[in-house]
Amino acid sequence: MYLQKPIKYTVKFCKRIHILLIFTAILGHSFVSGQGLSFTQPMAVFSDAKSDREPAIMNWRNEAFLAWKQAGPEESIWFGKMENKGNTPVAASAANKVPGANTNFAPSLVLLNGTNYVFWINPDGRIQYVVVENSQTPAFSTVYELPLTGSEKFSQGLSITSFDNRLILATHTDRRDELFYAVLEQAGDGRFKETVAEKIPNARSKNYPRVVTLNKQQVRFCWTGKGDLIQFADFDLLGNIWSPVHHLTNKVTAASPAIQQPGNEHAVLYIWRGNRKDTRMYYKLSENLESNPGQSELPVYFSSSYSAALSKTDNNHLVMAYTSLEGKLMVSSLINYQPAKWMEQMIGPAGSNKTLKDIVIPGSHDAGMSVLTATGGQQKGTINDCNTLTQKLNIAQQLNAGIRMFDFRAGTYNKLLYTKHASSDCMEDALGGGYGERLFTVASAIKQFLATNREEIVLATFSHFCEKETPLQTLKDSLVQWIGSDLIYTATKSTYDQVPLSELAGKVILSFEVPLNPDNRFPTCSIADQSAAFINFRRAYAATNNLNNLLDKEKAFFTALSSDSALAKNDMIRLDWQLTQSNDEAPVICNEFEDDKINPLVNGVLLLTNVIRKNKSIINHAIGANAVLPVKLNEWISDGIINKQNKPHILYVDVAGTWITDYCINLLRSDLYNSLK
């Protein structure tokens, strides 16, 4: 438990530290959006290839084409193709050097009217291109120079998109920070007519811009602007009208952001590497021009010193290419999905004979604790956001972010039912604890969500009961009243593995950790090595604030299960991925309790201790641990520590959001589960 030995003191200034930490967390994790993305683990292609710029990628006729600047003094351009297997690029063929093509920058690939082109900026600052004459066995035509009027020379790189039988090119001059664009028309023989390159108004950048077609009338240009902020503007080619310059709030990058439209003309996907020394990669899928602080951070194995490249496979699939920190060419397959309907889109529960034992779902630990409504316990003055809150999204937001398993502990405050987080089952017996969302609000969110999303399945587990505080029957009656019997699954089987997803679609399983519970509307759950419960959660709880201890505990847990042939049919394997605060860390960090009897010098010592020991809130412990989760699970899967026998059914985390839904869908696409419809 997070709080075992509260101490009645505070550190002034911690409130400011808390605000700063929460703000940092907001920048690193996405909030609810209408769409999500699942990325497969990137794989290296063209083993002999090395690049020191971002590659270009294009999908055409179920094949992915890649072009890149080869690293080294030769400055040559290479071209290769891959076949798509289930919308994932595989089986890279041999690469081909593009004759006569030399550049200091990243090339660009584009398809227009069935003709493939490779464009680049040559060492003299002129734009050149070749036609790829045969996609099966790539051959290249003569090197052509793009006929642009004027004396401009170009640098940094270029981006091209097709638009209504034309091409729109975006690039950067070789002086200052001016950005230019040009509209290219074919001359009938694969060449292009003479045209003029014009300035993009109100746009200045040290990097070249990227461009994408939005619809039959507009294209969007995107670049890195003042302060390294990601900026963009739309150009209406039919009306020759530019929109004002917009920016993605707080999004900064050291490289040109990749931009693509993943099928929905109202949504635009941005992918960028971090700023300055931050080589991590981030993405945002935006459905309008509204700027908000939300973004998603890709797992740490997505890292690059450069930008990325994107190409659309169909309305739900994309491919991404980038250059790794070691210079290798990396490719990942993306699925564009709606987090609120991911089970319907990916699995199709309504017509599925699979069970919850065949899939993996994202879970939320202490799910109702995104807000601290009130404190309780014998030393409630030591309770605050830092040692009590485990989530940043409320239940309605978590549902829409794709979370499908929720851990609830119910309590009563001012005669109303709330979720709670306390050091004992009964608040009056606890040294400290807090009340979160009202249970009525939670139940109403579940009801509204399932009424709208009729194929989604919700698993809500209740535990840590206190009969004298919250009578069990009162809790049951309230849940039935607020959710409605028609949306609650009534167990007709003795164990969950016997229930097909088709019987669960559009319903919530209200599972109670109560032995011999006779009410089938509330089937039993347990945490034990063996149990006769409807669901028995097999898990290992690390109870530590040390990440290495957490990793060792979970690795040992899966290792033991992989050699255990006694897994029961009702066992639901749950990865418990929580870091908790130490006994003395919890009451110190961000404690807002004021005690005038404490000497100000003591308060100063406590503040110094906080800084030296690097005490963290539960939220910030979680953010650090969550960044490692996909990395370690991929490693354990690759090593066989996690296999088809012991694969997890729930990934159970603090600070749950679309990031964990993204990863669950990635796992469902893998051979470990192979559970997509």
ZAMARGU-4260 file (C-alpha; in steps of 0.2 Angstrom, whole numbers, plus 5000, padded with zeros to 4 digits):
<rodrens>
0) 5000/5000/5000 | 5006/5017/4996 | 5005/5024/5014 | 5009/5014/5030 | 5018/5026/5041
5) 5012/5043/5038 | 5021/5057/5047 | 5012/5073/5052 | 5023/5087/5043 | 5024/5096/5027
10) 5037/5104/5016 | 5032/5121/5009 | 5036/5124/4991 | 5031/5106/4987 | 5014/5112/4980
15) 5024/5121/4967 | 5035/5105/4964 | 5019/5095/4962 | 5011/5107/4949 | 5028/5106/4939
20) 5028/5087/4939 | 5010/5086/4934 | 5013/5098/4920 | 5028/5088/4914 | 5017/5072/4915
25) 5004/5081/4904 | 5017/5084/4891 | 5023/5066/4890 | 5006/5057/4889 | 4991/5059/4878
30) 4973/5063/4884 | 4957/5056/4876 | 4956/5059/4858 | 4944/5052/4845 | 4957/5041/4836
35) 4972/5031/4841 | 4987/5022/4833 | 4995/5006/4837 | 5013/5004/4831 | 5022/4987/4828
40) 5039/4985/4835 | 5051/4992/4822 | 5061/4981/4811 | 5077/4984/4802 | 5077/4982/4783
45) 5091/4982/4770 | 5104/4976/4782 | 5118/4984/4772 | 5110/5001/4772 | 5116/5015/4783
50) 5109/5033/4782 | 5113/5049/4790 | 5096/5057/4785 | 5078/5052/4786 | 5072/5040/4773
55) 5057/5042/4761 | 5043/5029/4760 | 5029/5026/4748 | 5016/5012/4747 | 5010/5006/4730
60) 5001/4990/4724 | 5004/4981/4741 | 5022/4985/4741 | 5032/4998/4751 | 5046/5007/4742
65) 5060/5015/4752 | 5073/5028/4746 | 5087/5035/4757 | 5104/5044/4756 | 5118/5032/4760
70) 5129/5037/4774 | 5147/5041/4769 | 5157/5053/4758 | 5149/5046/4742 | 5132/5054/4746
75) 5122/5042/4734 | 5104/5038/4734 | 5098/5020/4736 | 5081/5013/4732 | 5073/4997/4738
80) 5056/4989/4739 | 5047/4977/4752 | 5031/4967/4751 | 5017/4970/4763 | 5011/4955/4772
85) 4995/4959/4782 | 4999/4978/4780 | 5016/4975/4787 | 5032/4978/4776 | 5042/4962/4776
90) 5054/4952/4765 | 5065/4967/4759 | 5073/4964/4742 | 5090/4969/4737 | 5092/4988/4736
95) 5097/4997/4720 | 5108/5013/4718 | 5100/5027/4709 | 5113/5031/4695 | 5118/5049/4694
100) 5109/5054/4710 | 5120/5063/4724 | 5113/5073/4738 | 5117/5079/4755 | 5099/5078/4761
105) 5085/5066/4762 | 5076/5061/4745 | 5058/5061/4743 | 5046/5048/4734 | 5030/5051/4726
110) 5017/5043/4714 | 5008/5053/4701 | 4996/5045/4688 | 5004/5028/4690 | 5022/5034/4688
115) 5035/5033/4702 | 5047/5047/4705 | 5062/5049/4716 | 5067/5068/4720 | 5082/5075/4728
120) 5092/5091/4730 | 5109/5089/4722 | 5125/5097/4729 | 5123/5112/4719 | 5106/5116/4726
125) 5096/5111/4711 | 5081/5099/4712 | 5083/5083/4702 | 5073/5068/4699 | 5072/5051/4690
130) 5057/5040/4685 | 5056/5022/4692 | 5052/5013/4676 | 5049/4996/4683 | 5043/4993/4701
135) 5046/4974/4700 | 5064/4975/4695 | 5067/4994/4698 | 5076/5003/4684 | 5079/5022/4683
140) 5077/5034/4668 | 5089/5048/4665 | 5092/5061/4679 | 5081/5076/4675 | 5082/5093/4683
145) 5066/5101/4688 | 5064/5117/4678 | 5061/5131/4691 | 5062/5149/4685 | 5073/5160/4696
150) 5090/5159/4703 | 5085/5151/4720 | 5096/5137/4727 | 5088/5124/4739 | 5094/5115/4754
155) 5090/5105/4770 | 5077/5093/4760 | 5061/5092/4751 | 5044/5085/4753 | 5031/5081/4739
160) 5013/5076/4739 | 5001/5072/4724 | 4986/5084/4721 | 4973/5082/4707 | 4985/5076/4694
165) 4999/5088/4700 | 5013/5088/4713 | 5015/5100/4727 | 5033/5102/4732 | 5039/5110/4748
170) 5058/5115/4751 | 5070/5127/4759 | 5082/5139/4751 | 5100/5138/4754 | 5100/5155/4763
175) 5092/5161/4780 | 5076/5152/4784 | 5065/5155/4769 | 5052/5141/4764 | 5046/5139/4746
180) 5033/5128/4737 | 5030/5124/4719 | 5016/5116/4709 | 5022/5103/4696 | 5013/5098/4681
185) 5018/5083/4670 | 5023/5087/4652 | 5017/5071/4645 | 5033/5061/4645 | 5036/5059/4663
190) 5045/5076/4664 | 5038/5092/4672 | 5033/5108/4664 | 5043/5124/4669 | 5036/5132/4685
195) 5040/5145/4698 | 5045/5142/4716 | 5036/5154/4728 | 5038/5158/4746 | 5027/5151/4759
200) 5020/5167/4767 | 5024/5170/4786 | 5034/5154/4787 | 5052/5154/4792 | 5062/5138/4798
205) 5079/5132/4799 | 5073/5115/4792 | 5063/5111/4777 | 5044/5110/4778 | 5033/5094/4775
210) 5017/5094/4764 | 5002/5083/4764 | 4986/5083/4754 | 4970/5086/4765 | 4956/5085/4752
215) 4952/5090/4734 | 4955/5108/4737 | 4968/5110/4751 | 4986/5105/4756 | 4994/5107/4773
220) 5012/5113/4775 | 5021/5109/4792 | 5037/5115/4798 | 5048/5119/4814 | 5045/5137/4818
225) 5051/5150/4831 | 5056/5142/4847 | 5056/5125/4838 | 5037/5124/4839 | 5028/5114/4826
230) 5019/5126/4815 | 5007/5123/4800 | 4997/5132/4787 | 4984/5126/4774 | 4984/5132/4756
235) 4968/5132/4746 | 4975/5129/4728 | 4958/5132/4720 | 4956/5149/4728 | 4974/5153/4730
240) 4971/5157/4748 | 4982/5154/4763 | 4976/5151/4781 | 4984/5159/4796 | 4999/5150/4803
245) 4994/5138/4817 | 5005/5129/4829 | 5003/5113/4840 | 5003/5119/4858 | 5020/5115/4867
250) 5026/5103/4853 | 5044/5106/4849 | 5056/5097/4838 | 5074/5098/4831 | 5069/5090/4814
255) 5055/5092/4801 | 5039/5084/4808 | 5032/5070/4797 | 5014/5073/4792 | 5001/5061/4784
260) 4982/5060/4783 | 4977/5042/4789 | 4960/5040/4779 | 4949/5053/4788 | 4950/5069/4779
265) 4947/5078/4796 | 4962/5070/4805 | 4980/5073/4802 | 4994/5063/4810 | 5010/5072/4815
270) 5026/5062/4821 | 5041/5070/4827 | 5057/5067/4836 | 5060/5077/4852 | 5070/5093/4853
275) 5088/5096/4856 | 5095/5080/4865 | 5079/5071/4865 | 5079/5058/4852 | 5062/5050/4857
280) 5048/5050/4845 | 5031/5058/4848 | 5014/5058/4839 | 4998/5067/4839 | 4982/5063/4829
285) 4972/5079/4827 | 4955/5080/4820 | 4954/5099/4819 | 4964/5115/4820 | 4962/5116/4839
290) 4978/5116/4849 | 4979/5107/4865 | 4993/5100/4875 | 4989/5081/4872 | 5002/5070/4863
295) 5008/5052/4864 | 5026/5046/4867 | 5031/5031/4857 | 5041/5017/4866 | 5059/5021/4869
300) 5065/5009/4855 | 5058/5022/4843 | 5072/5034/4843 | 5081/5044/4830 | 5092/5059/4827
305) 5081/5064/4812 | 5063/5064/4807 | 5052/5050/4801 | 5042/5047/4784 | 5024/5041/4783
310) 5014/5033/4769 | 4996/5027/4769 | 4992/5009/4765 | 4973/5011/4766 | 4961/5020/4777
315) 4966/5011/4793 | 4984/5007/4790 | 5000/5017/4787 | 5019/5013/4787 | 5032/5023/4795
320) 5051/5023/4791 | 5065/5031/4800 | 5084/5030/4803 | 5089/5023/4820 | 5102/5030/4831
325) 5114/5017/4824 | 5110/5023/4806 | 5099/5008/4802 | 5083/5009/4791 | 5068/5005/4802
330) 5050/5002/4797 | 5034/5000/4808 | 5016/4996/4803 | 5003/5007/4810 | 4984/5004/4813
335) 4973/5019/4814 | 4958/5015/4826 | 4945/5023/4838 | 4950/5019/4856 | 4932/5020/4861
340) 4927/5006/4849 | 4944/4996/4848 | 4936/4979/4852 | 4923/4981/4839 | 4935/4986/4826
345) 4950/4974/4830 | 4941/4959/4837 | 4922/4959/4833 | 4916/4952/4850 | 4898/4951/4844
350) 4902/4937/4832 | 4917/4929/4841 | 4919/4913/4849 | 4935/4918/4857 | 4935/4922/4876
355) 4944/4934/4887 | 4958/4921/4889 | 4962/4923/4870 | 4965/4942/4871 | 4974/4955/4881
360) 4965/4971/4887 | 4972/4987/4895 | 4968/4988/4914 | 4968/5003/4927 | 4974/5001/4944
365) 4964/5011/4958 | 4954/5016/4943 | 4943/5029/4951 | 4958/5039/4959 | 4960/5053/4946
370) 4954/5066/4958 | 4955/5068/4977 | 4938/5073/4983 | 4941/5071/5002 | 4953/5063/5014
375) 4951/5051/5028 | 4959/5040/5041 | 4968/5043/5057 | 4981/5055/5050 | 4971/5062/5035
380) 4981/5078/5036 | 4995/5069/5027 | 4985/5064/5013 | 4986/5073/4996 | 4986/5071/4977
385) 5004/5065/4977 | 5002/5050/4988 | 4984/5045/4983 | 4981/5049/4965 | 4985/5034/4953
390) 4976/5040/4937 | 4976/5056/4927 | 4960/5052/4917 | 4942/5050/4925 | 4933/5034/4921
395) 4923/5041/4906 | 4939/5047/4899 | 4948/5030/4902 | 4934/5021/4894 | 4935/5032/4878
400) 4954/5029/4879 | 4951/5011/4877 | 4954/5005/4895 | 4943/4989/4898 | 4947/4983/4915
405) 4945/4993/4930 | 4950/4990/4949 | 4938/4999/4961 | 4938/5000/4980 | 4921/5007/4986
410) 4919/5018/5002 | 4906/5030/5009 | 4909/5048/5013 | 4895/5060/5018 | 4883/5046/5015
415) 4887/5044/4997 | 4897/5030/4988 | 4914/5035/4982 | 4929/5026/4975 | 4943/5026/4988
420) 4962/5022/4990 | 4967/5019/5008 | 4979/5009/5019 | 4966/4998/5026 | 4949/4991/5020
425) 4939/5002/5032 | 4944/5021/5031 | 4942/5023/5050 | 4955/5009/5053 | 4967/5017/5040
430) 4981/5028/5045 | 4977/5038/5029 | 4967/5037/5013 | 4957/5047/5000 | 4940/5047/4991
435) 4940/5049/4972 | 4926/5049/4960 | 4908/5047/4965 | 4903/5029/4961 | 4887/5036/4954
440) 4897/5045/4941 | 4908/5030/4938 | 4892/5019/4935 | 4884/5032/4924 | 4899/5033/4913
445) 4899/5014/4911 | 4881/5014/4907 | 4882/5028/4894 | 4898/5021/4886 | 4890/5003/4884
450) 4874/5011/4877 | 4884/5019/4864 | 4897/5006/4860 | 4887/4990/4860 | 4902/4978/4856
455) 4914/4984/4869 | 4917/4973/4885 | 4920/4981/4902 | 4928/4971/4917 | 4925/4980/4934
460) 4932/4972/4949 | 4928/4977/4967 | 4939/4973/4982 | 4944/4979/4999 | 4927/4979/5006
465) 4922/4986/5023 | 4904/4980/5028 | 4902/4993/5042 | 4907/5007/5031 | 4898/5002/5015
470) 4886/4987/5016 | 4889/4975/5002 | 4870/4974/4998 | 4869/4993/4997 | 4884/4993/4985
475) 4876/4979/4974 | 4859/4988/4973 | 4866/5004/4969 | 4877/4997/4954 | 4861/4988/4947
480) 4851/5004/4949 | 4864/5015/4941 | 4870/5004/4927 | 4854/4994/4923 | 4852/4975/4923
485) 4852/4974/4904 | 4870/4980/4903 | 4876/4969/4917 | 4883/4951/4913 | 4874/4938/4923
490) 4886/4923/4925 | 4879/4907/4917 | 4896/4897/4918 | 4907/4893/4932 | 4923/4901/4925
495) 4926/4915/4913 | 4935/4905/4900 | 4919/4896/4896 | 4910/4912/4890 | 4912/4918/4872
500) 4915/4936/4869 | 4898/4936/4859 | 4889/4934/4876 | 4899/4948/4884 | 4898/4961/4870
505) 4890/4977/4876 | 4890/4972/4894 | 4900/4975/4910 | 4906/4961/4921 | 4905/4967/4939
510) 4916/4955/4948 | 4917/4955/4967 | 4932/4948/4977 | 4920/4940/4989 | 4921/4921/4992
515) 4905/4910/4989 | 4895/4925/4982 | 4878/4918/4977 | 4873/4932/4966 | 4877/4928/4948
520) 4876/4947/4943 | 4892/4949/4953 | 4903/4933/4949 | 4918/4931/4961 | 4936/4935/4958
525) 4951/4931/4968 | 4970/4933/4968 | 4977/4916/4973 | 4988/4901/4966 | 4972/4891/4965
530) 4954/4896/4967 | 4936/4891/4962 | 4931/4909/4958 | 4924/4914/4941 | 4940/4924/4938
535) 4956/4920/4947 | 4969/4934/4944 | 4987/4927/4943 | 4999/4941/4946 | 5014/4947/4956
540) 5014/4963/4965 | 5031/4970/4967 | 5027/4983/4981 | 5042/4993/4977 | 5048/5010/4972
545) 5063/5003/4963 | 5061/5000/4944 | 5074/4986/4944 | 5065/4977/4958 | 5049/4978/4948
550) 5057/4971/4933 | 5065/4957/4942 | 5048/4953/4951 | 5038/4952/4935 | 5052/4943/4925
555) 5052/4929/4939 | 5033/4928/4939 | 5032/4925/4920 | 5047/4913/4921 | 5038/4903/4934
560) 5022/4902/4925 | 5031/4897/4909 | 5036/4881/4918 | 5020/4879/4927 | 5008/4866/4919
565) 4995/4869/4933 | 4988/4885/4926 | 4969/4883/4929 | 4955/4887/4916 | 4949/4901/4927
570) 4967/4909/4929 | 4968/4926/4921 | 4986/4932/4920 | 4988/4950/4925 | 5004/4960/4923
575) 5004/4971/4938 | 5015/4986/4933 | 5015/4998/4948 | 5028/5007/4957 | 5023/5012/4974
580) 5030/5025/4986 | 5041/5019/5001 | 5035/5021/5019 | 5044/5037/5022 | 5042/5044/5004
585) 5023/5045/5004 | 5021/5057/5018 | 5035/5068/5013 | 5033/5072/4995 | 5021/5086/4991
590) 5013/5085/5008 | 5001/5100/5009 | 4997/5098/5028 | 5003/5113/5038 | 5009/5111/5055
595) 5015/5127/5063 | 5023/5117/5077 | 5036/5111/5066 | 5052/5122/5066 | 5055/5130/5049
600) 5073/5124/5050 | 5065/5106/5050 | 5054/5110/5035 | 5070/5116/5026 | 5079/5099/5030
605) 5064/5090/5024 | 5064/5099/5007 | 5082/5096/5005 | 5079/5077/5009 | 5066/5077/4995
610) 5078/5084/4983 | 5093/5073/4987 | 5082/5057/4988 | 5072/5061/4973 | 5056/5057/4981
615) 5042/5055/4968 | 5023/5055/4968 | 5013/5039/4963 | 5009/5048/4946 | 5028/5051/4942
620) 5033/5034/4948 | 5021/5027/4935 | 5026/5038/4921 | 5044/5032/4923 | 5039/5013/4924
625) 5026/5015/4910 | 5040/5021/4898 | 5049/5004/4900 | 5034/4992/4899 | 5033/4989/4880
630) 5052/4988/4879 | 5053/4974/4893 | 5038/4964/4887 | 5045/4964/4869 | 5061/4958/4876
635) 5053/4944/4887 | 5042/4939/4872 | 5058/4938/4861 | 5067/4928/4874 | 5053/4916/4876
640) 5050/4921/4894 | 5032/4926/4889 | 5025/4913/4877 | 5008/4907/4872 | 5005/4897/4888
645) 5009/4912/4900 | 5004/4927/4890 | 4996/4941/4900 | 4977/4944/4898 | 4977/4961/4906
650) 4991/4975/4907 | 4986/4983/4923 | 4994/5000/4925 | 4993/5017/4934 | 4991/5033/4923
655) 4981/5022/4910 | 4978/5030/4893 | 4978/5027/4875 | 4997/5023/4876 | 4993/5006/4884
660) 4978/5003/4872 | 4990/5006/4858 | 5002/4993/4864 | 4988/4980/4868 | 4983/4981/4850
665) 5001/4979/4845 | 5001/4963/4855 | 4985/4957/4847 | 4992/4959/4830 | 5007/4948/4835
670) 5009/4929/4833 | 5008/4928/4852 | 4989/4931/4851 | 4984/4932/4833 | 4967/4938/4839
675) 4962/4951/4826 | 4946/4948/4816
</rodrens>
